[in-house]
Amino acid sequence: MGFKPQTYTNPKTKRLKRLFFAHPNSVEIYKKHLKVVLLDCTYKTNRFRMPLLNIYVVTSNCKTVQVALCFLSGKKDLDYDWAIEKFGDVITNNKIPEPDIWVTNRELALINTLNYLFPKGDHLLCT
């Protein structure tokens, strides 16, 4: 069974504001490597000029696997709240335990969202 991409469209302009996608095969890999989740957001480097939040894990043989990705309209609290809530839906729907450790750069809005939605997980800064 595939995961249906989640979207948010501006009701007035009908323009896509957010898109979340997690491939089922990646979710299966995530189930086996769920202790540490890495998150990194680009800064408007695609043709749509939308930040892309990458959510990925590192396997036991040091391979990086992208679990989910999310195009966002910006890098504000509400954008990250929506994206991490959708990732939380993937965790819940697949009966996956919450990650023990989140690794991010110093993106304060993302850190605030993680602290609010996943208060039990530890946070590490990637430098």
N, C-alpha and C positions, 0 to 999 in steps of 0.2 A: 504494500500500500504506500503510495507516494504522499509526500507532504505538500499541501497546497500552499503556494506562495501567498504571503499576507501583504496587503497593500493598504495605503491610505492615500486618498485623492482629495485635493482641495475642492470642496463642494461648489464654490463659485466659478473657478477657472477650469475645473475638471482635469487639472494638471496633477500628475503623479507627484506626491510629496515624499513617500517612503515605500520601500519594497524590502521584504524580508524573505529569504529563501534558505532552506536547509535540505540538502539532498539526503534521501533515505540511506544510501550506502555510507555517507559520511557520518550520519547519526549512529549507525551500527558500529563504526570504528570508534566513535566517541564513547560509546558504552564500555569499551575495553580500556580506554585511556582517559578516565574522567576526573582524575584528581586535580589537574592543573589546566586552566583554560586561559589562553592568551587572547587579548583583544587589541586591535590596532585600527585606527581610523585614518584614512588618507585625507588629504585636504584638497577637494575639488580638482582632482587630476584626470577625471574622465570627461568625455564629450558633453555630458549632461551637467557638468559643474556641480555634482552632488557628492558630498563626502561618502566614502564607502567604508563601512565598519566590517572588518574581518574578524571572525571568531574561529579560533583554531586550537588544535592540541598538538603535542609532540608525542609520537609513539615511543615504545620502548626501544625501537631500533633507530631512534633519532630522525624519523621522517616527520615532516610537518604536514598535517592534514587539516584542510579548511572544513570546519563543521557547518558553518553558516556564514552568510553575508547579508549585509543590509545597506541599501542606498538610503541616505537620509537627506532631508532638506537643509539641515544645518548641524551644528555641533553644540546644541543647547540641551538643557536638562530634559525638556519634553521629547526631543528627538531620541536621546539615549534611553529615557524611560520607556518609550514605545519599543525600541529595538530589544532591550534587555527583557521586557515583559514577553515579547514574542519568543526569545530564546528560552525564557522560563516555561513557556507553553510547550516547547519541544521537550524540555526536561520532564515536565509533568506528564505529558501525553505518552512518553516512552518509558515512564517509571524509572527514570535515571536519578540517582542521588545528586544533590547539589555539589558543585565543585568545592574542594577544600581551599584552593588557592586561585586567585585571579591575578593575572599579570597584565599591566597596562603601562602606557607612558603617563606623563603628568597631565592628563586631560581631566581637569577638575570636575566637569559636569558628568563625565563617565564614572569617575571614582565616587561621586555623590550618589549616583544611581545605584551602583553596585552595593554601596554601604547601606542604602535604604532597602533595596529589594532582596539582597542576600547578606544579611548582617552577620551570619555565622562564618562566612568565608573570609579567609585572610587575604590581604592585598599586598602585592609586591610591585615596586616600580621598576620598569625596565629602563636602563640608561644606555 
